[in-house]
């Protein structure tokens, strides 16, 4: 039996990985909920939209729900941060202009 290594051992914690954001876009005013789907998400303590942190973060193993922070029209990187400070991969989110009714 091989001895455990730093990477790939049974004692490693799974890497946080995000696969999709629902919805993938929304008004730049922020404040609305999104769901981020992926794996190893239970320990997520922060979600970054560009340089702003999301609010009201709730996480399970496969879904993070949060409220989008205010942003500027255009695309930003989104990633999750776990309680160890490790960042997930990045996805894109598009802030859209406000809709006048």
VOMIDREN-608067 format. One line per field, with one value per residue: x, y, z of N, C-alpha, C in turn; residue in one letter; residue number from 1. Coordinates in nm, 2 decimals, m for minus. Example, Ala and Ser with C-alpha at 12.3 -4.5 7.8 and 13.67 -1.06 7.14 Angstrom:
2
n_u = [1.32;1.28]
n_v = [m0.57;m0.22]
n_w = [0.78;0.71]
ca_u = [1.23;1.37]
ca_v = [m0.45;m0.11]
ca_w = [0.78;0.71]
c_u = [1.32;1.29]
c_v = [m0.33;0.00]
c_w = [0.78;0.79]
resn = [A;S]
resi = [1;2]
end
This chain:
101
n_u = [0.08;0.06;0.20;0.02;m0.01;0.05;m0.13;m0.42;m0.47;m0.66;m0.73;m0.75;m0.94;m1.22;m1.20;m1.36;m1.59;m1.75;m2.03;m2.25;m2.44;m2.75;m3.00;m2.78;m2.74;m2.84;m3.00;m2.80;m2.84;m2.85;m2.92;m3.10;m3.18;m2.95;m2.86;m2.60;m2.46;m2.28;m2.00;m1.88;m1.95;m2.04;m1.88;m1.86;m1.80;m1.80;m1.89;m1.78;m1.85;m1.71;m1.53;m1.68;m1.86;m2.11;m2.43;m2.62;m2.55;m2.61;m2.53;m2.51;m2.40;m2.41;m2.53;m2.52;m2.68;m2.74;m2.74;m2.71;m2.45;m2.45;m2.35;m2.17;m2.28;m2.21;m1.98;m1.86;m1.62;m1.71;m1.67;m1.63;m1.54;m1.40;m1.41;m1.15;m1.02;m0.97;m1.01;m1.27;m1.30;m1.37;m1.66;m1.86;m2.07;m2.33;m2.40;m2.68;m2.84;m3.08;m3.43;m3.67;m4.01]
n_v = [m0.12;0.21;0.51;0.78;1.08;1.44;1.54;1.39;1.20;1.00;1.17;1.42;1.72;1.77;1.97;2.28;2.34;2.51;2.50;2.61;2.91;3.03;3.27;3.34;3.60;3.94;4.24;4.54;4.66;4.47;4.26;4.05;3.70;3.43;3.11;2.89;2.62;2.32;2.13;2.01;2.23;2.29;2.41;2.67;3.01;3.26;3.44;3.58;3.84;3.98;4.22;4.23;4.11;3.87;3.86;3.71;3.43;3.09;2.75;2.42;2.08;2.08;2.32;2.67;2.94;3.29;3.65;3.87;4.12;4.48;4.60;4.69;4.75;4.48;4.21;4.00;3.81;3.52;3.36;3.11;3.10;2.90;2.79;2.75;2.94;2.88;2.92;2.87;2.75;2.98;3.14;3.33;3.61;3.82;4.16;4.35;4.63;4.84;4.78;4.98;5.04]
n_w = [0.00;m0.09;0.06;0.21;0.02;m0.02;m0.21;m0.34;m0.15;0.08;0.28;0.19;0.14;m0.06;m0.35;m0.39;m0.65;m0.90;m1.13;m1.26;m1.28;m1.17;m1.20;m1.49;m1.53;m1.45;m1.32;m1.26;m1.02;m0.82;m0.53;m0.56;m0.55;m0.64;m0.75;m0.72;m0.86;m0.81;m0.68;m0.36;m0.20;0.06;0.26;0.18;0.24;0.14;m0.15;m0.44;m0.66;m0.91;m0.75;m0.52;m0.24;m0.21;m0.04;0.24;0.24;0.18;0.21;0.07;0.00;m0.28;m0.37;m0.36;m0.23;m0.27;m0.23;m0.49;m0.51;m0.56;m0.88;m1.18;m1.52;m1.73;m1.76;m1.50;m1.30;m1.11;m0.81;m0.55;m0.20;0.03;0.39;0.45;0.30;0.04;m0.31;m0.55;m0.89;m1.16;m1.28;m1.52;m1.48;m1.59;m1.55;m1.61;m1.77;m1.59;m1.61;m1.74;m1.66]
ca_u = [0.00;0.14;0.18;m0.05;0.07;m0.02;m0.24;m0.48;m0.48;m0.80;m0.75;m0.77;m1.07;m1.26;m1.19;m1.48;m1.60;m1.88;m2.06;m2.34;m2.51;m2.89;m2.98;m2.65;m2.74;m2.94;m2.98;m2.68;m2.88;m2.83;m3.02;m3.19;m3.11;m2.90;m2.82;m2.47;m2.45;m2.14;m1.97;m1.80;m1.99;m2.09;m1.80;m1.84;m1.83;m1.80;m1.91;m1.73;m1.90;m1.60;m1.46;m1.79;m1.91;m2.26;m2.50;m2.71;m2.50;m2.65;m2.46;m2.52;m2.30;m2.42;m2.59;m2.50;m2.78;m2.69;m2.80;m2.61;m2.42;m2.46;m2.24;m2.17;m2.32;m2.10;m1.95;m1.77;m1.59;m1.78;m1.61;m1.67;m1.43;m1.44;m1.36;m1.00;m0.97;m0.95;m1.11;m1.31;m1.29;m1.45;m1.76;m1.90;m2.20;m2.35;m2.49;m2.76;m2.90;m3.21;m3.54;m3.77;m4.14]
ca_v = [0.00;0.34;0.60;0.90;1.20;1.56;1.55;1.27;1.10;0.99;1.27;1.55;1.77;1.80;2.11;2.35;2.35;2.56;2.45;2.70;3.01;3.05;3.30;3.38;3.75;4.02;4.39;4.58;4.71;4.37;4.24;3.94;3.57;3.34;2.97;2.85;2.48;2.26;2.02;2.04;2.37;2.30;2.49;2.81;3.12;3.39;3.44;3.71;3.89;4.08;4.25;4.25;3.99;3.84;3.86;3.60;3.30;2.96;2.65;2.28;2.02;2.10;2.45;2.79;3.05;3.41;3.77;3.94;4.25;4.58;4.60;4.78;4.68;4.41;4.08;3.98;3.67;3.48;3.24;3.08;3.09;2.81;2.84;2.75;3.05;2.83;2.97;2.77;2.79;3.10;3.15;3.46;3.66;3.95;4.26;4.41;4.76;4.84;4.78;5.08;4.99]
ca_w = [0.00;m0.10;0.17;0.16;m0.03;0.00;m0.30;m0.38;m0.04;0.13;0.38;0.12;0.13;m0.20;m0.40;m0.43;m0.79;m0.94;m1.26;m1.33;m1.20;m1.21;m1.35;m1.53;m1.55;m1.37;m1.31;m1.19;m0.89;m0.73;m0.42;m0.59;m0.52;m0.74;m0.71;m0.78;m0.85;m0.82;m0.58;m0.25;m0.17;0.19;0.34;0.12;0.34;0.06;m0.30;m0.50;m0.79;m0.93;m0.62;m0.42;m0.17;m0.20;0.09;0.27;0.18;0.24;0.13;0.09;m0.07;m0.42;m0.41;m0.28;m0.26;m0.21;m0.29;m0.58;m0.48;m0.67;m0.97;m1.30;m1.64;m1.80;m1.71;m1.39;m1.26;m0.99;m0.75;m0.41;m0.11;0.15;0.52;0.45;0.22;m0.09;m0.41;m0.65;m1.03;m1.19;m1.39;m1.56;m1.45;m1.66;m1.50;m1.72;m1.73;m1.53;m1.71;m1.71;m1.70]
c_u = [0.09;0.10;0.10;0.04;m0.01;m0.14;m0.29;m0.49;m0.63;m0.83;m0.77;m0.92;m1.10;m1.25;m1.33;m1.48;m1.74;m1.90;m2.15;m2.40;m2.65;m2.95;m2.83;m2.63;m2.85;m2.91;m2.87;m2.71;m2.85;m2.94;m3.11;m3.11;m3.06;m2.87;m2.70;m2.46;m2.31;m2.13;m1.88;m1.82;m2.03;m2.01;m1.78;m1.89;m1.84;m1.82;m1.88;m1.79;m1.80;m1.53;m1.56;m1.84;m2.06;m2.31;m2.58;m2.67;m2.55;m2.59;m2.50;m2.41;m2.29;m2.48;m2.55;m2.61;m2.73;m2.76;m2.69;m2.58;m2.44;m2.34;m2.26;m2.21;m2.20;m2.08;m1.85;m1.74;m1.66;m1.70;m1.65;m1.54;m1.48;m1.38;m1.21;m0.93;m0.94;m1.06;m1.14;m1.27;m1.38;m1.55;m1.79;m2.04;m2.22;m2.45;m2.55;m2.81;m3.04;m3.32;m3.64;m3.91;m4.24]
c_v = [0.12;0.43;0.72;1.01;1.32;1.58;1.41;1.16;1.10;1.10;1.41;1.59;1.81;1.94;2.16;2.38;2.40;2.53;2.55;2.80;3.03;3.17;3.35;3.53;3.81;4.16;4.43;4.64;4.60;4.35;4.12;3.81;3.50;3.21;2.93;2.70;2.43;2.15;2.07;2.19;2.39;2.39;2.63;2.91;3.26;3.36;3.58;3.73;4.00;4.10;4.27;4.12;3.99;3.85;3.74;3.47;3.18;2.85;2.51;2.21;2.06;2.24;2.56;2.89;3.18;3.53;3.84;4.08;4.35;4.57;4.70;4.69;4.61;4.28;4.08;3.84;3.65;3.36;3.23;3.07;3.00;2.86;2.83;2.86;3.00;2.88;2.86;2.82;2.91;3.08;3.30;3.49;3.80;4.04;4.33;4.55;4.74;4.84;4.88;5.03;5.10]
c_w = [0.00;0.02;0.12;0.12;0.00;m0.08;m0.34;m0.27;0.01;0.23;0.32;0.13;m0.02;m0.23;m0.44;m0.58;m0.83;m1.09;m1.34;m1.23;m1.25;m1.14;m1.37;m1.55;m1.47;m1.36;m1.22;m1.05;m0.78;m0.63;m0.45;m0.57;m0.65;m0.67;m0.79;m0.75;m0.87;m0.73;m0.48;m0.20;m0.02;0.28;0.28;0.22;0.27;m0.08;m0.35;m0.64;m0.83;m0.80;m0.51;m0.37;m0.18;m0.06;0.11;0.21;0.26;0.15;0.17;0.01;m0.22;m0.47;m0.31;m0.32;m0.19;m0.28;m0.37;m0.53;m0.59;m0.76;m1.09;m1.42;m1.70;m1.73;m1.60;m1.36;m1.13;m0.94;m0.60;m0.33;0.00;0.28;0.54;0.37;0.08;m0.19;m0.50;m0.79;m1.05;m1.30;m1.42;m1.53;m1.52;m1.59;m1.61;m1.67;m1.67;m1.64;m1.66;m1.75;m1.71]
resn = [X;X;X;X;X;X;X;X;X;X;X;X;X;X;X;X;X;X;X;X;X;X;X;X;X;X;X;X;X;X;X;X;X;X;X;X;X;X;X;X;X;X;X;X;X;X;X;X;X;X;X;X;X;X;X;X;X;X;X;X;X;X;X;X;X;X;X;X;X;X;X;X;X;X;X;X;X;X;X;X;X;X;X;X;X;X;X;X;X;X;X;X;X;X;X;X;X;X;X;X;X]
resi = [1;2;3;4;5;6;7;8;9;10;11;12;13;14;15;16;17;18;19;20;21;22;23;24;25;26;27;28;29;30;31;32;33;34;35;36;37;38;39;40;41;42;43;44;45;46;47;48;49;50;51;52;53;54;55;56;57;58;59;60;61;62;63;64;65;66;67;68;69;70;71;72;73;74;75;76;77;78;79;80;81;82;83;84;85;86;87;88;89;90;91;92;93;94;95;96;97;98;99;100;101]
end
